[in-house]
Amino acid sequence: MAKAEVHDIVIVGGGIGGLALSLGLHRKGIKSLVLERSKVLRSEGAAMGVHGNGWHALDQLKVGTDLRNCSIALTGMHYEYVSKDDKNVKTYRRELRCLRRKDLIETLARYVPAEQMRFGCQVTSLDFDHRENLHTLTTRDGSIIKAKVLIGCDGLYSVVSKALQLAPPKFFPIWITRGFTTYPDGHPYGNHFLRLATPNNTIFGRLPIDDKNIHFFVTHFDAPAGDMTDPEVVKEYTLKILKGSPSEVMDAVTNCDMETLSMRQAGYRSPWALLNQNFRKGTMTVAGDAMHVMGPFIGQGGSAALEDAIVLTRCLSNAIKTPADASSGKNWTERVEDGIDLYIKERRPRLMRLAIQSYLVGTLLSTKSWVVKLVVIFLLSVFFGGNNLNHALFDCGTI
């Protein structure tokens, strides 16, 4: 039997949330071990929009300046309709930039000590050793890793969330194609975010990253047929549903970087699940999509994971570095459990609000019932004041 290694904090998942958390802990002088199933940094995917709340979190991790050098600030939002001579242009005065996922992942990883990241390490089972009071992880190659604290940042199909017995994610009848296109001689789109409603009941979005690169997404509502893991099939299908759109839209998809092209169904964890589920079991918890996967409709999934990392870093750091309180009699483990509880208590209201707004927008987009649409519009107006960008004003605090 393989000899087990023991670590204070183990983070399952080396994506945005896992690396941000590991970096946050490192900034506070706390070691962690990140287990990533991929053999290299998991930087697949095109890009993501980051609002001011996400940039605040990146600044706390001391990587904001590096990443601002990789992207331009977006100053305008254009809402257009192909079938109508209708254009709505809004000036955006808060910080919004589109980041390559690759740039974000590599920048976070650059500041995490190499010995604290382990690649090609897929967790296949979890158990708890009551005698040693440790979480026991078994990996695909048979290695055994034990952790005093276990944090799942392993995404939509999280092994850790299953161990916590969280409700499985649900899916909207909505699919999103995402890609990345380079214009060697520069693109003419300036620093404006375009959202275009096309004739075939699809929505095309375009976010400039810099002077030569753009990120695009296509939201559609008919279940695709064929192997949508094949980029060529995704490209052909996406061009088909965009037929009749302006040439600049078709060209963005036609000339995209095939390695970044993907299609996914929009998954989410329901707001009521976030309200009543227990996100802690002993010293085990979750963050990022493993905790609160949400549809991409308000562009906060990645930034919410960054917020999680800041808050969890703060709560764990305070718990770990606080001397044992003789009057309370709480030991190290009990203080960590209290820290995780504080993290969950602090994050739940914020995540509930994001989840409700994202769920309502997803319902508005996907339902064919005008009655439901009117109800959703009313609820959005009541709860969010008709301003769908207030979510970007949130401040998650310091590490």
SULDALIN-V368020 format. One line per field, one symbol per residue. phi: phi as a letter, one per 40 degrees, with the letter a starting at -180 (. if undefined). A space follows every 10 residues. Layout:
BEGIN
phi->???
END
This chain:
BEGIN
phi->.cccbbbcbb bchbcccccc cccdccccgb cabcbbcccb dcbchcaacb cdcccccccc cgbdcdcccc abccbabbbb bccbcbbbbb cbcbcabbbc ddcccccccc bcddccbbcg bccbababcc ccgbcbbbbd cgcbbbbcbb bcbbgdbccc ccccgccccb bccbbbcbaa bbbdcgcccf bbcbbbcccc fbbbbbbcca cbbbbbbbca bbccbhcccc dccccccccc ccdgcdcccc cccdbccccc cabbcccabc dccccbcccb bgbbabagdc cadbcccbgb dccccccdcc ccdccccccc cccdccccgc cdcccccccc ccdccccdcc cdcccccccc cccccccbcc ccdcccdccc cccbggbcbc ccccbcgbc
END
